[in-house]
Amino acid sequence: MSDNPLVCHCLAVRMLLHWQISPLPAGIVTAYHGVPVPFDYEGCQYIVAHSNNCYTCPLPDCGKLFKQRDSIEVHIISDHGIAADIKIFATPPIGNAVVHVPVPAASSTQGVRVLVTGAAADSDRVCLAPSTDYLKSNEVLDALGVASSDLEAFLHFCSKSNVHAKPEQVKLPVPGGPPVQFLADPVKGVACTASPESSVLGEVQYRPCLIQRLFTGVGNAYFEIGQNAVSAIKPDLKAALQTKFLAARDVPLVIPPNTERERTPLVRCMGWDKFSPDVRMNPTQGRAADQIKNKHSPEEHGGLLTRLAAAIKDHMAKASSILDGHPHKLTLSKVLLYGDAIPRDHDNHWKPVSDDNSEYPNFMIQVMRGIIRIHLGFPLEFTFALSALQTEHIESLLAVLRDDSSTPRKRMIAYHELAWSLVDTDPAQCVTDRWANPIQRAVWLRALRVDGNFADPASFTPDLAKFKYLCNATSLLEALLDKDKDTDSVHADDYDRVARIHQRALRLGPPTTFNFLYEMQQFASSLAFNQTKEPNVYVDPDVESITIGTQTMHMEKLRDGIQWILRDLKVRYSTLTLDNVMLKRVPDHVKDDHTNGTRGYSFLSEEPFYDNRHSLFFFLVKSYDLAMVDNEGRIAWNIPGIKELLKRTSRLWEPIYHLLYMTTHISCRGTQFIDHQVCNADRHRNLFVGGKEMFILTAYSKKTGITDRDSCTPGFVPKDVAFWVLEMLGGGLRTAEAILAGVAYGEEAEHLYKTRDYDGREFIAPNDSYDEADGILAESADHSTTVDHSHYAVVQGGVPRLSNNSMCKHRWLGDQWHSLLGLGPFPPPEAIRMSKRNGANGTTFRSTSAQLMETMKTYLDSYFRNEFQETLKDSISVVLHDQLAANHPCRAGKDSPAHGHSSKGATGVLKAATSRLLWGSRRLRAVL
C-alpha cells in the first residue's frame, strides 16, 4: 500500500489501514475565504486575477492593482458601474455541484483549469485559487540564517502571512483543487468513496486520484488534486540563473579601498574615489554615467542637441578664425597665453586646431551635451552644481535652440555665454569646496569608466589638454567678439581686451578653472611620462611572433604576405595592361632634380619617362573602346567605360599603397600617408628618386600644426616595390588615369590624379649600431631619442636640409627593415636577443662549428661530384691509352715519331690529371 497511498476520511477505512489521517468527514469544503468568481459585464464574463498579493481588475482598458478585496469591489462597482448585487468574490457552493473556476491565462502562474467538488463545509480546510502563488520567495525568508538578519522583521512577516508555528497546524487544501507549485509532483493515490454515515467494517470503497502532500514527516497528510488540474509549468531555473543571477555577478564589485596603497597616485591626488561614491559603486548608475556620454540622436529632445552641436562647432571655428587678417595676430596669440609678461627666449603662442580636426569639437560637444542632459532630466544621480548665473545661461541657450527663427550666430553667442560662465567661475566658490566648479565635476565624469575605475594618466592627459583649449578659445572670443553685431571687427584696444581676459581667467595663481586644469595636467603628464607601465607589446622569445593586445603577427606570415601582395600586383597589372609593361628593371640612373620646386615637376618630367608618358593612354583607349572620332574630327568619349576602367585602376593601386605603407620605416600615419605627392603643387612633392633608389620624404606631419614647421625624414622604398611604383607612374598608367579622370569628372579630379600618390628594433645589430638605429627610429617618428625613451612629445628644432650623412643613416636602416620583411638586400637577420642569448650560453661556438662542418660537407660533395670524377676519368683514360699503344701489333718501334707523340700526349694528360688532384687536395686542406 505504500506505493499507492490512500486518501480517505472514512472511519472504517482508517481503522482498517491504520492510516493516521485527521478524523474529518469526506468531501467537506471549507469557507476559509472567498475566491474570485465569474461575473457578467457588457455581455462578457470576467474574473478577478490574484497574483503577488494583488488583485487585478479584469475589465477592458483598466488593469489597476489593489491589495484588498473590498477595494477592488468598490472600484468595479463605482468606477465601472456594475450592479452592487453582482458577486465578484464568493465561497465555493456546498453540495455535490461542480464549480468551474476559470483562470485568466495572462495572470495565472500555474496555468490550470480546475474542477472543485465538495459535499459539506469544513472550517479546517483551505480552498486554493488556481491563480495564486502560495509558495513565494521573500527577502525576510532569504535572510534566515544570516548573522545580520532581522528577527523582528521575520516575526512580523509570520504574523502578517498567517505562518503557523508547527507543521501540524497547517490546514490542508480542499480536495479537487489545484496542485501547489514547487512541491513534489502529484502521484497516484486512491480516495474513499464510502458513505459518510457508514461506520461498519466492510468492503473498502475507493477510486483512483492524484494526491500531493505539504510535509513529509507529519502524519503523511495527503490532499487530493483535481482530475482536470494540470501541473504548474515550472520556470527554467538555469535560464533564470543565467539571465538574472549570473549576469549581475559578472559585474566586478566596486568597494572602497582598505589602505592607501590600493589607491593609484592619480586618484589620490585628484580625490576622485571620495566624490559621489554611490554613482561609482552602483552598477546601474555606472552604466547611466557611461550612457550620458553617448552620441545623441537627431530626434533627442526635439533636435536641441543637434542644434547645440552645430553651435559648438561654429564656436570652435570662430575661435580658429577670429585672428585671421588681424594686424597683430601673433602678438595677441602670445598675450592670450602670457598676458603682458611675454617671454623673449622662445616664440610660443596660442595656436588653434586645424579646421579638419574633429576630435576637439566632438569632445566639447560631449561635455556640454552631458550638462544639458542632466539639466533636462537623465536617470543619473549626479549634478554639475551649476550656479544661478550658469543655470540662467543654460535656460537662455535652450530658449534660443528651441527658436526655429534664431540664426546660427545667435545660437553660437548663446552657447558662448554658457561656456564663458563655466570658464569664468567665481574663485571664491571653490576655496572651501573643491567640487563646486562644474568643470571639475565634468572632468570627474569624463574620467569615470563604466567598470567603476578611472582613466589612466596616459589616456587622461589629452582630455585635460582639450579642457584647457576650451578655456583659451572661450577667453579669446570673450575678448574679441562683437556680441551685439552680426560680424566681428578689429578694435584699437584689442591688446588691452585680451590682456584683461588673461588676467581674469588665465593668469597662473588664483583658483580659477584654467589653473586647476593646468595643475591637474602637469601632475597627470608627469605620471604618464615618467611612470613605468606594463608592456603593450609582447615579443616571442624566439622572435617568431609579436603580439599587441590580443592580436598576434607571425614574422614568417608577414614575409609570405608581402611576397603574395607583390605577386598579386603583378597579376593585376598584367591583366589590365595585357602584359604591356614598359620597364624590364629599375634603370641604372633616374634623373631627378630634388630641389626643383616648379609646379608640376617630378622625375616623370625627365627621360625616359617623359616621351613615353602617353603610350599606355593610347593603348587603353584603343583596347577598351574608350573613345571614337567622327569624320569631322569630333571626339566622343565612352564615359561609363572610363569610369569602369578607373575603378579597375584604383584596385590596381591597392597593393602598392599597402606595400608603401609597410615597407617604408618612417612613422607614416594614415593622415600623413594620403598626403604624399608625386609631383610639385602648392607643397613640394614627397616621392624622389636618386640613382637606383626611391625614397619618400615626410612633409606635413604631426608636429607641423604645433611648431609650424614641416618635417623632412626619408623612408627608402625596397627595389621590388620601387620597380612597380616606377612602372605604374613612369609607364604611363598614372598619366592615363589623370587624363581619363579629367574627361569623366573634371579638371580638379585630373589635378588630384597628377599630384597625389595615394618597430623593427628587434632585428637591428646591437651595441653602437643599435644605439644609432634607436636614434634613427626616434627621428623617423618625429621626436628625439631621449623623448622616445621617456615619453611621447614633439621634437624642438630641426635641420634646414638633409645632409648626405643623414641619407646614409636612413638608407642603412631601410636596408635592415627591408631585409626583415624578406625584400632584401640581405637575408632576414637574427634577432638581437637571440644572438645575445646564444653568446651567453655558448651556443654561438657550437653554431659556428656546425656551420663549418656544413661548409666542409658542401665543398667535399661538390668536389667528389664534379672535379674528382673528371680527374679520375682522365687518369684511367691515360693508362688505358698507354697500354693499348704499347701492345698494338703495328707498332713501328720505340723511337718512332708516332710513339713519341703518343707518349708525350699521355704524359701531358697525366700531368693535367695530377694537377687537378693536387688542386683538389689543397682546396680540401684550405677548408679544413
Order of alpha helices (4+ residues) and beta strands (2+ residues): beta-alpha-beta-beta-beta-beta-beta-beta-beta-alpha-beta-beta-beta-beta-beta-alpha-alpha-beta-beta-beta-beta-alpha-alpha-alpha-alpha-alpha-alpha-alpha-alpha-alpha-alpha-alpha-alpha-alpha-alpha-beta-beta-beta-alpha-alpha-beta-beta-alpha-alpha-beta-beta-alpha-beta-alpha-alpha-alpha-alpha-alpha-alpha-alpha-alpha-alpha-alpha
